[in-house]
């Protein structure tokens, strides 16, 4: 018969009973009380009776306690079932999701969980249900997101060149100004708001399809909006049409919003009224054209989405005047929140200057 393993000497019965009283783990408390009996001079049989276990289990407790102290008497987390996908298979799954499906080869234009489950079985002979595939995708950092529209003829290289060249362009503009002139980066765009309105997403119970009224009339107006994200300010007008005359009015409004003594670099797309020959650009503004078909470089596009989702979408406008009033109210509510302008508008690639 093997000799009993002695308990470590840096604890005693009173210390173990105190720890058992304060412990939030019932299993640990029971084991501490059993070992306290041994410290008091009791035998292992007495400890086994208090712990309601066998002698071999008491021996295991003693070994764990000697090695790790009271912490060694806490049940560890069960390892659980072995994952069905190994690291290499997870990396392959992540790669194919990042790449996206080939409509001709894969027969779908977007991956569904059932498609990925079929791919995993065909590639690795691993059978997963859709719920498990979804769980694996979430662990890999994927989520089901709405795709951002991108013009089919967009030149990605032009976007990269514009971002990289912006500091040089701003330096060239600054060189033409008096020394010490503060430069403000502004973006400008227009949005049409009319009776054929948008229907924003909304919370609803799963399995239902919420409804909202939809107008078919055709009255509309345009919001001319511009923001300076770094300083959290904006300038806007609501006008009946888009043309050079309207753009001139908006440039005057932006000019008034530029800080005294500062100069605005106003970035905007190549719409006809932005490059019209009769455009009058104030002295404290320089226009800088964005690359063609690149709305993602203009944060005002995100402003329109925010305004529609929160104040303008899902409304029935009774008349043109009602449209103007609602648009003015929405723009004013937005510019009253400079932190929101900063949150939506700041871009690292632009404000690293």
Wavefront OBJ file of the C-alpha trace (Angstrom):
o trace
v 0.000 0.000 0.000
v 1.496 3.342 -1.040
v 2.248 5.980 1.615
v -0.084 8.939 1.975
v 1.143 12.099 0.240
v 1.720 14.823 2.891
v 0.024 18.208 2.505
v 2.094 21.320 1.874
v 3.142 23.116 5.053
v 2.279 26.731 4.212
v -1.443 26.212 5.003
v -3.353 24.933 8.035
v -6.871 23.767 8.874
v -8.121 27.205 9.954
v -6.875 28.844 6.748
v -8.614 26.227 4.581
v -11.887 26.564 6.490
v -11.767 30.347 6.067
v -11.147 29.953 2.323
v -14.019 27.440 2.098
v -16.347 29.923 3.784
v -15.483 32.765 1.392
v -15.244 30.717 -1.806
v -17.955 31.131 -4.454
v -17.208 27.682 -5.887
v -19.135 24.938 -4.090
v -16.808 22.190 -5.310
v -13.739 24.045 -4.095
v -15.322 24.629 -0.654
v -16.102 20.920 -0.278
v -12.542 19.934 -1.143
v -11.019 22.548 1.165
v -13.096 21.254 4.097
v -12.034 17.683 3.339
v -8.346 18.653 3.330
v -8.810 20.718 6.497
v -9.699 17.447 8.245
v -6.302 16.059 7.290
v -4.563 19.161 8.648
v -6.444 18.567 11.925
v -4.924 15.092 12.154
v -7.774 13.135 10.620
v -7.090 10.275 8.240
v -7.809 10.103 4.528
v -10.936 8.025 5.154
v -12.428 10.874 7.196
v -11.553 13.319 4.395
v -13.151 11.015 1.798
v -16.356 10.801 3.879
v -16.587 14.603 4.191
v -15.907 15.041 0.478
v -18.264 12.183 -0.434
v -15.618 10.645 -2.679
v -13.189 7.733 -2.711
v -9.637 7.635 -1.356
v -8.078 7.920 -4.818
v -9.997 11.155 -5.407
v -8.735 12.525 -2.079
v -5.203 11.691 -3.226
v -5.839 13.605 -6.469
v -7.052 16.613 -4.455
v -3.923 16.529 -2.314
v -1.676 16.460 -5.390
v -3.575 19.327 -7.014
v -3.517 21.363 -3.796
v 0.194 20.795 -3.281
v 0.916 21.886 -6.848
v -1.347 24.951 -7.201
v -2.742 25.729 -3.768
v -6.492 26.416 -3.317
v -6.803 27.337 -7.008
v -5.942 23.757 -7.901
v -9.181 22.598 -6.249
v -11.402 24.546 -8.682
v -12.883 22.513 -11.518
v -11.341 23.473 -14.845
v -13.484 24.217 -17.853
v -14.316 21.081 -19.810
v -12.479 21.017 -23.151
v -15.705 20.345 -25.011
v -16.111 18.593 -28.313
v -13.195 18.720 -30.711
v -13.740 21.408 -33.402
v -14.752 20.001 -36.760
v -12.564 22.489 -38.640
v -8.824 22.764 -38.074
v -6.798 25.947 -38.549
v -5.900 25.191 -42.166
v -9.530 24.556 -43.060
v -10.587 27.783 -41.346
v -8.002 29.727 -43.320
v -9.274 28.158 -46.547
v -12.852 29.079 -45.610
v -11.826 32.682 -44.873
v -9.994 32.905 -48.194
v -12.944 31.721 -50.268
v -15.333 34.084 -48.463
v -12.955 37.002 -49.057
v -12.625 36.064 -52.727
v -16.354 35.696 -53.278
v -18.082 33.241 -55.628
v -17.608 32.975 -59.365
v -21.184 33.075 -60.768
v -20.286 30.803 -63.675
v -18.248 28.288 -61.705
v -20.088 28.314 -58.374
v -23.600 29.012 -59.677
v -24.344 31.831 -57.176
v -23.590 35.553 -56.984
v -23.187 35.604 -53.196
v -22.222 32.987 -50.669
v -24.958 31.475 -48.542
v -24.195 29.292 -45.566
v -25.564 26.274 -47.399
v -23.167 26.962 -50.313
v -20.197 27.179 -47.956
v -21.271 23.997 -46.183
v -21.355 22.227 -49.561
v -17.930 23.649 -50.454
v -16.435 22.451 -47.151
v -17.778 18.950 -47.737
v -16.553 18.833 -51.330
v -13.102 20.154 -50.397
v -12.434 18.544 -47.017
v -15.193 15.945 -46.589
v -16.278 17.805 -43.421
v -20.036 17.905 -42.869
v -21.361 21.046 -41.121
v -24.891 22.356 -40.816
v -25.710 25.991 -41.677
v -25.768 27.106 -38.038
v -22.246 25.793 -37.459
v -21.003 27.439 -40.658
v -22.454 30.746 -39.461
v -20.767 30.338 -36.090
v -17.417 29.618 -37.758
v -17.789 32.690 -39.975
v -18.462 34.904 -36.958
v -15.366 33.508 -35.221
v -13.352 34.416 -38.316
v -14.619 38.001 -38.098
v -17.229 37.873 -40.869
v -20.725 39.364 -40.715
v -23.522 39.650 -43.260
v -23.283 43.232 -44.530
v -24.940 45.286 -47.240
v -22.635 45.814 -50.203
v -21.596 49.390 -50.980
v -22.401 50.299 -54.601
v -19.361 50.838 -56.821
v -19.513 52.132 -60.373
v -18.619 49.362 -62.794
v -16.264 51.684 -64.718
v -14.480 53.074 -61.661
v -10.696 53.231 -61.847
v -9.322 52.070 -58.458
v -5.890 53.427 -59.355
v -7.328 56.933 -59.745
v -8.706 56.795 -56.197
v -5.332 55.732 -54.805
v -3.531 58.462 -56.765
v -5.945 61.118 -55.464
v -5.532 60.037 -51.824
v -1.762 59.877 -52.118
v -1.538 63.189 -53.957
v -3.881 65.195 -51.722
v -1.125 66.502 -49.389
v 0.882 67.760 -52.372
v -2.206 69.398 -53.875
v -2.953 71.172 -50.598
v 0.674 72.312 -50.295
v 0.490 73.749 -53.815
v -2.658 75.701 -52.883
v -1.077 76.886 -49.620
v 1.950 78.170 -51.549
v -0.292 80.668 -53.380
v -1.688 82.079 -50.117
v -0.221 84.430 -47.515
v 2.140 82.725 -45.075
v 0.336 81.221 -42.101
v -3.077 80.917 -43.782
v -5.129 78.146 -42.185
v -6.395 75.532 -44.648
v -9.838 73.988 -44.147
v -10.764 70.789 -46.006
v -14.383 70.830 -47.188
v -16.495 68.387 -49.218
v -19.629 69.291 -51.193
v -22.480 67.389 -52.812
v -26.200 67.527 -53.590
v -29.084 65.225 -52.756
v -32.517 65.176 -54.310
v -35.371 64.732 -51.842
v -38.874 64.192 -53.164
v -42.270 62.664 -52.671
v -41.012 59.339 -54.052
v -39.190 58.825 -50.802
v -36.840 56.201 -49.362
v -37.855 53.477 -46.902
v -35.156 53.124 -44.211
v -34.551 49.879 -42.328
v -36.456 49.476 -39.070
v -36.673 47.095 -36.129
v -39.381 44.477 -36.506
v -40.064 40.958 -35.282
v -38.300 38.171 -37.134
v -40.391 36.625 -39.852
v -42.475 39.769 -40.425
v -42.300 42.291 -43.269
v -43.070 45.802 -41.930
v -44.989 48.171 -44.180
v -44.716 51.915 -44.725
v -46.660 54.409 -46.878
v -45.129 55.145 -50.289
v -45.983 58.264 -52.285
v -46.022 58.265 -56.090
v -46.124 62.021 -56.634
v -43.114 63.772 -58.147
v -42.427 67.051 -56.322
v -38.807 67.349 -55.208
v -36.076 69.728 -54.060
v -32.293 69.585 -53.742
v -30.162 69.900 -50.632
v -26.817 71.500 -51.429
v -24.584 70.442 -48.540
v -20.949 70.935 -47.598
v -19.033 69.924 -44.466
v -15.683 70.660 -42.852
v -15.231 67.515 -40.732
v -12.133 68.638 -38.842
v -13.925 71.664 -37.409
v -17.370 70.060 -37.245
v -19.208 72.645 -39.309
v -21.356 72.683 -42.423
v -23.080 74.943 -44.903
v -26.244 74.061 -46.795
v -29.054 75.392 -48.932
v -32.314 73.823 -50.154
v -32.941 74.813 -53.776
v -35.416 73.870 -56.514
v -32.846 72.767 -59.129
v -29.205 71.954 -59.783
v -27.444 74.454 -62.029
v -24.585 76.950 -61.985
v -26.773 79.637 -60.433
v -27.661 77.351 -57.526
v -24.018 76.329 -57.145
v -22.940 79.970 -57.019
v -25.398 80.557 -54.182
v -24.004 77.564 -52.315
v -20.408 78.726 -52.796
v -21.346 82.038 -51.187
v -22.889 80.131 -48.253
v -19.744 78.005 -47.851
v -17.550 81.107 -48.086
v -19.417 82.654 -45.156
v -18.836 79.504 -43.072
v -15.056 79.506 -43.594
v -13.216 80.916 -40.580
v -11.984 84.518 -40.992
v -8.493 84.510 -42.507
v -8.723 80.823 -43.450
v -8.926 79.277 -46.920
v -11.153 76.361 -47.922
v -10.110 73.544 -50.245
v -13.509 72.366 -51.475
v -13.577 68.833 -52.921
v -16.479 67.935 -55.196
v -17.344 65.721 -58.130
v -17.328 66.661 -61.813
v -21.032 67.499 -62.222
v -21.731 70.059 -64.937
v -22.728 72.828 -62.521
v -19.461 72.277 -60.595
v -17.319 73.093 -63.621
v -19.589 75.552 -65.458
v -17.918 78.496 -67.149
v -20.098 81.030 -65.324
v -19.246 79.648 -61.881
v -18.089 82.363 -59.484
v -15.675 80.980 -56.877
v -15.139 83.200 -53.796
v -11.582 84.286 -53.014
v -11.399 82.156 -49.853
v -12.257 78.891 -51.679
v -10.286 76.717 -54.094
v -12.107 73.901 -55.881
v -10.460 70.469 -56.057
v -12.187 67.919 -58.275
v -12.556 64.330 -57.096
v -11.843 61.408 -59.456
v -14.693 60.351 -61.710
v -17.176 57.771 -60.410
v -15.747 57.829 -56.868
v -18.541 58.806 -54.429
v -16.812 56.887 -51.622
v -14.203 59.663 -51.489
v -16.912 62.157 -50.564
v -18.158 61.866 -46.949
v -21.194 63.993 -47.774
v -22.589 60.856 -49.421
v -22.650 59.319 -45.922
v -24.302 62.472 -44.585
v -27.196 61.983 -47.015
v -27.670 58.409 -45.837
v -27.651 59.517 -42.188
v -30.167 62.292 -42.804
v -32.494 60.060 -44.812
v -32.334 57.242 -42.275
v -33.102 59.515 -39.329
v -35.208 62.471 -40.483
v -36.244 62.436 -44.143
v -36.915 58.840 -45.155
v -40.268 57.147 -44.652
v -42.232 60.426 -44.857
v -45.121 61.606 -46.975
v -44.435 65.164 -48.142
v -47.643 67.080 -48.741
v -46.155 69.721 -51.099
v -42.974 71.297 -52.381
v -42.992 73.738 -49.468
v -43.263 70.799 -47.068
v -40.231 69.192 -48.708
v -38.220 72.414 -48.310
v -39.243 72.818 -44.672
v -38.357 69.208 -43.811
v -35.022 69.391 -45.626
v -34.069 72.640 -43.878
v -35.015 71.162 -40.523
v -33.000 67.994 -41.177
v -29.896 69.880 -42.304
v -30.063 72.292 -39.365
v -30.462 69.404 -36.906
v -27.427 67.758 -38.439
v -25.176 70.841 -38.332
v -26.245 71.481 -34.725
v -24.274 68.311 -33.887
v -20.625 69.092 -34.766
v -19.523 65.810 -33.193
v -21.727 63.991 -35.703
v -20.124 65.864 -38.603
v -16.726 64.788 -37.287
v -17.823 61.193 -36.742
v -19.260 60.811 -40.236
v -16.848 63.009 -42.170
v -13.327 62.509 -40.855
v -11.116 60.428 -43.147
v -7.616 59.303 -42.144
v -6.347 59.582 -45.690
v -7.426 63.210 -45.897
v -6.659 64.498 -42.406
v -3.133 63.160 -42.082
v -1.875 66.494 -43.439
l 1 2 3 4 5 6 7 8 9 10 11 12 13 14 15 16 17 18 19 20 21 22 23 24 25 26 27 28 29 30 31 32 33 34 35 36 37 38 39 40 41 42 43 44 45 46 47 48 49 50 51 52 53 54 55 56 57 58 59 60 61 62 63 64 65 66 67 68 69 70 71 72 73 74 75 76 77 78 79 80 81 82 83 84 85 86 87 88 89 90 91 92 93 94 95 96 97 98 99 100 101 102 103 104 105 106 107 108 109 110 111 112 113 114 115 116 117 118 119 120 121 122 123 124 125 126 127 128 129 130 131 132 133 134 135 136 137 138 139 140 141 142 143 144 145 146 147 148 149 150 151 152 153 154 155 156 157 158 159 160 161 162 163 164 165 166 167 168 169 170 171 172 173 174 175 176 177 178 179 180 181 182 183 184 185 186 187 188 189 190 191 192 193 194 195 196 197 198 199 200 201 202 203 204 205 206 207 208 209 210 211 212 213 214 215 216 217 218 219 220 221 222 223 224 225 226 227 228 229 230 231 232 233 234 235 236 237 238 239 240 241 242 243 244 245 246 247 248 249 250 251 252 253 254 255 256 257 258 259 260 261 262 263 264 265 266 267 268 269 270 271 272 273 274 275 276 277 278 279 280 281 282 283 284 285 286 287 288 289 290 291 292 293 294 295 296 297 298 299 300 301 302 303 304 305 306 307 308 309 310 311 312 313 314 315 316 317 318 319 320 321 322 323 324 325 326 327 328 329 330 331 332 333 334 335 336 337 338 339 340 341 342 343 344 345 346 347 348 349 350 351 352 353
